[in-house]
Amino acid sequence: MAKLNITLKKSMIGRNQRQRATVKALGLRKIGQTVTHDDTPQIRGMIHKIDFMLDVEEEA
């Protein structure tokens, strides 16, 4: 299964509660932090909700 490297690039200050909860569910805490997740429809949906705050790369 493919992997995704997800990096938080924008602050959560001023974001609504659902966006903050999505960032937390992805396992991100600090700007610049990177986590790796499997490429599943659930993860893609979470990325889609806050894509303006993230950098997403597919792991080779």
SULPETA-V214663 format. One record per pair of residues at least 12 apart in sequence whose ideal C-beta (glycine too) atoms are under 7 Angstrom apart, sorted by sequence separation. I is the first residue (numbers start at 1). J is the second residue. D is the distance in whole Angstrom. If there is no record, write none. Layout:
# SULPETA-V214663
I,J,D + I,J,D
This chain:
# SULPETA-V214663
8,23,7 + 6,26,6 + 8,28,4 + 11,31,6 + 26,46,6 + 25,46,6 + 8,30,7 + 9,31,7 + 8,31,6 + 36,59,7 + 8,32,7 + 22,46,5 + 7,32,7 + 8,33,6 + 7,33,7 + 7,34,4 + 22,49,5 + 23,50,6 + 6,34,7 + 22,50,5 + 5,34,6 + 6,35,5 + 5,36,6 + 6,37,6 + 19,50,5 + 4,36,7 + 3,36,5 + 4,37,5 + 3,38,6 + 4,39,5 + 3,39,7 + 1,38,5 + 2,39,4 + 1,39,6 + 4,43,7 + 6,47,7 + 10,53,4 + 9,53,6 + 8,53,6 + 9,54,6 + 8,54,6 + 9,55,5 + 7,54,7 + 6,54,6 + 7,55,4 + 6,56,5 + 4,56,6 + 5,57,5 + 4,58,6 + 5,59,6 + 4,59,7 + 2,58,6 + 3,59,4
